[in-house]
Amino acid sequence: METVNGPAASQVGTYIEIVNKNLKIGRIQSVLFDFDGTISVIREGWQDIMVPMMVEELMKTPKHEDEAILQDYVREYVYLLTGKDTIYQMIRLAEEVEKRGLDRGRVRGSRRQGRRPHRRLPRLK
């Protein structure tokens, strides 16, 4: 296939957008997309990233429970919300922060907060 030139070139005859046309793509054999259209970075273990991050945030609130209790509580609602867009888990986190004495607006904003878990992912080689 030939490529189309431009800042965000695409493969001719496809809907694939190549944002960085200088990226070496020879090793990529397949990708998996989540239901929201984003590339799925991990297929399992997402809860192991979300739960500690949310517990960490809740431990910063003035009226937090013991860490072990928070871990059980957070794990339960993360599992219930697994399969839905991450934003719903972030909305729930904002609600839980508010219940424990912080104004929801002080939780760095649900949209930005949703990007934080990605910092906990291992680097892909």
Rosetta constraint file for C-alpha pairs under 8 A:
AtomPair CA 1 CA 11 HARMONIC 6.73 0.50
AtomPair CA 1 CA 12 HARMONIC 6.54 0.50
AtomPair CA 2 CA 11 HARMONIC 6.59 0.50
AtomPair CA 2 CA 12 HARMONIC 6.21 0.50
AtomPair CA 3 CA 9 HARMONIC 6.71 0.50
AtomPair CA 3 CA 10 HARMONIC 6.13 0.50
AtomPair CA 3 CA 11 HARMONIC 4.95 0.50
AtomPair CA 3 CA 12 HARMONIC 5.92 0.50
AtomPair CA 4 CA 9 HARMONIC 5.13 0.50
AtomPair CA 4 CA 10 HARMONIC 5.69 0.50
AtomPair CA 4 CA 11 HARMONIC 6.46 0.50
AtomPair CA 4 CA 12 HARMONIC 6.61 0.50
AtomPair CA 5 CA 9 HARMONIC 5.33 0.50
AtomPair CA 5 CA 10 HARMONIC 7.94 0.50
AtomPair CA 7 CA 19 HARMONIC 6.69 0.50
AtomPair CA 7 CA 20 HARMONIC 7.39 0.50
AtomPair CA 7 CA 21 HARMONIC 7.63 0.50
AtomPair CA 8 CA 17 HARMONIC 6.39 0.50
AtomPair CA 8 CA 18 HARMONIC 5.58 0.50
AtomPair CA 8 CA 19 HARMONIC 4.32 0.50
AtomPair CA 8 CA 20 HARMONIC 6.72 0.50
AtomPair CA 8 CA 21 HARMONIC 7.26 0.50
AtomPair CA 9 CA 17 HARMONIC 6.01 0.50
AtomPair CA 9 CA 18 HARMONIC 5.15 0.50
AtomPair CA 9 CA 19 HARMONIC 6.36 0.50
AtomPair CA 9 CA 20 HARMONIC 7.89 0.50
AtomPair CA 9 CA 21 HARMONIC 6.58 0.50
AtomPair CA 10 CA 14 HARMONIC 7.35 0.50
AtomPair CA 10 CA 15 HARMONIC 7.07 0.50
AtomPair CA 10 CA 16 HARMONIC 5.58 0.50
AtomPair CA 10 CA 17 HARMONIC 4.33 0.50
AtomPair CA 10 CA 18 HARMONIC 5.21 0.50
AtomPair CA 11 CA 15 HARMONIC 7.21 0.50
AtomPair CA 11 CA 16 HARMONIC 5.94 0.50
AtomPair CA 11 CA 17 HARMONIC 6.86 0.50
AtomPair CA 11 CA 18 HARMONIC 7.39 0.50
AtomPair CA 31 CA 39 HARMONIC 6.91 0.50
AtomPair CA 31 CA 40 HARMONIC 7.64 0.50
AtomPair CA 32 CA 39 HARMONIC 5.90 0.50
AtomPair CA 32 CA 40 HARMONIC 5.52 0.50
AtomPair CA 33 CA 37 HARMONIC 5.68 0.50
AtomPair CA 33 CA 38 HARMONIC 5.52 0.50
AtomPair CA 33 CA 39 HARMONIC 4.43 0.50
AtomPair CA 33 CA 40 HARMONIC 5.13 0.50
AtomPair CA 34 CA 38 HARMONIC 5.49 0.50
AtomPair CA 34 CA 39 HARMONIC 6.06 0.50
AtomPair CA 34 CA 40 HARMONIC 5.33 0.50
AtomPair CA 36 CA 85 HARMONIC 7.31 0.50
AtomPair CA 42 CA 46 HARMONIC 7.04 0.50
AtomPair CA 45 CA 49 HARMONIC 6.95 0.50
AtomPair CA 46 CA 50 HARMONIC 6.27 0.50
AtomPair CA 47 CA 51 HARMONIC 5.75 0.50
AtomPair CA 47 CA 75 HARMONIC 7.45 0.50
AtomPair CA 47 CA 78 HARMONIC 6.71 0.50
AtomPair CA 47 CA 79 HARMONIC 7.17 0.50
AtomPair CA 47 CA 82 HARMONIC 7.91 0.50
AtomPair CA 48 CA 52 HARMONIC 6.86 0.50
AtomPair CA 49 CA 53 HARMONIC 6.51 0.50
AtomPair CA 49 CA 117 HARMONIC 6.33 0.50
AtomPair CA 49 CA 120 HARMONIC 6.61 0.50
AtomPair CA 49 CA 121 HARMONIC 7.58 0.50
AtomPair CA 50 CA 54 HARMONIC 6.10 0.50
AtomPair CA 50 CA 78 HARMONIC 7.50 0.50
AtomPair CA 50 CA 117 HARMONIC 6.33 0.50
AtomPair CA 51 CA 55 HARMONIC 6.07 0.50
AtomPair CA 51 CA 71 HARMONIC 6.83 0.50
AtomPair CA 51 CA 74 HARMONIC 6.11 0.50
AtomPair CA 51 CA 75 HARMONIC 5.81 0.50
AtomPair CA 51 CA 78 HARMONIC 7.01 0.50
AtomPair CA 52 CA 56 HARMONIC 6.00 0.50
AtomPair CA 52 CA 71 HARMONIC 7.43 0.50
AtomPair CA 53 CA 57 HARMONIC 6.44 0.50
AtomPair CA 53 CA 117 HARMONIC 6.84 0.50
AtomPair CA 54 CA 58 HARMONIC 6.17 0.50
AtomPair CA 54 CA 74 HARMONIC 7.20 0.50
AtomPair CA 54 CA 93 HARMONIC 6.74 0.50
AtomPair CA 55 CA 59 HARMONIC 6.03 0.50
AtomPair CA 55 CA 67 HARMONIC 7.19 0.50
AtomPair CA 55 CA 70 HARMONIC 6.18 0.50
AtomPair CA 55 CA 71 HARMONIC 6.14 0.50
AtomPair CA 55 CA 74 HARMONIC 6.92 0.50
AtomPair CA 56 CA 60 HARMONIC 6.84 0.50
AtomPair CA 57 CA 61 HARMONIC 7.33 0.50
AtomPair CA 57 CA 97 HARMONIC 7.77 0.50
AtomPair CA 58 CA 64 HARMONIC 6.38 0.50
AtomPair CA 58 CA 70 HARMONIC 7.80 0.50
AtomPair CA 58 CA 96 HARMONIC 7.49 0.50
AtomPair CA 58 CA 97 HARMONIC 5.95 0.50
AtomPair CA 58 CA 100 HARMONIC 7.75 0.50
AtomPair CA 59 CA 64 HARMONIC 5.75 0.50
AtomPair CA 59 CA 65 HARMONIC 7.72 0.50
AtomPair CA 59 CA 67 HARMONIC 7.06 0.50
AtomPair CA 60 CA 64 HARMONIC 7.56 0.50
AtomPair CA 61 CA 97 HARMONIC 6.57 0.50
AtomPair CA 61 CA 100 HARMONIC 5.87 0.50
AtomPair CA 61 CA 101 HARMONIC 6.29 0.50
AtomPair CA 61 CA 102 HARMONIC 6.25 0.50
AtomPair CA 62 CA 100 HARMONIC 6.36 0.50
AtomPair CA 62 CA 101 HARMONIC 5.83 0.50
AtomPair CA 62 CA 102 HARMONIC 7.35 0.50
AtomPair CA 63 CA 100 HARMONIC 4.69 0.50
AtomPair CA 63 CA 101 HARMONIC 5.98 0.50
AtomPair CA 64 CA 70 HARMONIC 7.94 0.50
AtomPair CA 64 CA 100 HARMONIC 5.91 0.50
AtomPair CA 65 CA 69 HARMONIC 6.37 0.50
AtomPair CA 65 CA 70 HARMONIC 6.19 0.50
AtomPair CA 66 CA 70 HARMONIC 6.32 0.50
AtomPair CA 67 CA 71 HARMONIC 6.13 0.50
AtomPair CA 68 CA 72 HARMONIC 6.47 0.50
AtomPair CA 69 CA 73 HARMONIC 6.19 0.50
AtomPair CA 70 CA 74 HARMONIC 5.83 0.50
AtomPair CA 71 CA 75 HARMONIC 5.87 0.50
AtomPair CA 72 CA 76 HARMONIC 6.28 0.50
AtomPair CA 73 CA 77 HARMONIC 6.72 0.50
AtomPair CA 74 CA 78 HARMONIC 6.02 0.50
AtomPair CA 75 CA 79 HARMONIC 6.08 0.50
AtomPair CA 76 CA 80 HARMONIC 6.33 0.50
AtomPair CA 77 CA 81 HARMONIC 6.15 0.50
AtomPair CA 78 CA 82 HARMONIC 5.93 0.50
AtomPair CA 78 CA 89 HARMONIC 6.63 0.50
AtomPair CA 81 CA 88 HARMONIC 7.19 0.50
AtomPair CA 81 CA 89 HARMONIC 6.42 0.50
AtomPair CA 84 CA 88 HARMONIC 6.82 0.50
AtomPair CA 85 CA 89 HARMONIC 7.59 0.50
AtomPair CA 86 CA 90 HARMONIC 6.43 0.50
AtomPair CA 86 CA 114 HARMONIC 6.58 0.50
AtomPair CA 87 CA 91 HARMONIC 6.07 0.50
AtomPair CA 87 CA 110 HARMONIC 6.95 0.50
AtomPair CA 87 CA 111 HARMONIC 6.82 0.50
AtomPair CA 87 CA 114 HARMONIC 6.26 0.50
AtomPair CA 88 CA 92 HARMONIC 6.23 0.50
AtomPair CA 89 CA 93 HARMONIC 6.17 0.50
AtomPair CA 90 CA 94 HARMONIC 6.21 0.50
AtomPair CA 90 CA 110 HARMONIC 5.41 0.50
AtomPair CA 90 CA 111 HARMONIC 7.61 0.50
AtomPair CA 90 CA 113 HARMONIC 6.81 0.50
AtomPair CA 90 CA 114 HARMONIC 6.05 0.50
AtomPair CA 91 CA 95 HARMONIC 6.34 0.50
AtomPair CA 91 CA 110 HARMONIC 6.02 0.50
AtomPair CA 92 CA 96 HARMONIC 6.19 0.50
AtomPair CA 93 CA 97 HARMONIC 6.13 0.50
AtomPair CA 94 CA 98 HARMONIC 6.21 0.50
AtomPair CA 94 CA 104 HARMONIC 5.57 0.50
AtomPair CA 94 CA 107 HARMONIC 6.43 0.50
AtomPair CA 94 CA 110 HARMONIC 6.81 0.50
AtomPair CA 95 CA 99 HARMONIC 6.29 0.50
AtomPair CA 95 CA 104 HARMONIC 6.87 0.50
AtomPair CA 96 CA 100 HARMONIC 6.45 0.50
AtomPair CA 97 CA 101 HARMONIC 6.73 0.50
AtomPair CA 97 CA 102 HARMONIC 5.82 0.50
AtomPair CA 97 CA 103 HARMONIC 7.53 0.50
AtomPair CA 97 CA 104 HARMONIC 6.67 0.50
AtomPair CA 97 CA 107 HARMONIC 7.53 0.50
AtomPair CA 98 CA 102 HARMONIC 4.83 0.50
AtomPair CA 98 CA 103 HARMONIC 5.35 0.50
AtomPair CA 98 CA 104 HARMONIC 5.22 0.50
AtomPair CA 102 CA 106 HARMONIC 6.85 0.50
AtomPair CA 102 CA 107 HARMONIC 7.97 0.50
AtomPair CA 103 CA 107 HARMONIC 7.45 0.50
AtomPair CA 104 CA 109 HARMONIC 7.85 0.50
AtomPair CA 105 CA 109 HARMONIC 6.26 0.50
AtomPair CA 107 CA 113 HARMONIC 7.62 0.50
AtomPair CA 108 CA 112 HARMONIC 6.54 0.50
AtomPair CA 108 CA 113 HARMONIC 6.15 0.50
AtomPair CA 109 CA 113 HARMONIC 6.02 0.50
AtomPair CA 110 CA 114 HARMONIC 6.19 0.50
AtomPair CA 111 CA 115 HARMONIC 7.37 0.50
AtomPair CA 112 CA 116 HARMONIC 7.29 0.50
AtomPair CA 115 CA 119 HARMONIC 7.79 0.50
AtomPair CA 116 CA 120 HARMONIC 7.64 0.50
AtomPair CA 117 CA 121 HARMONIC 7.21 0.50
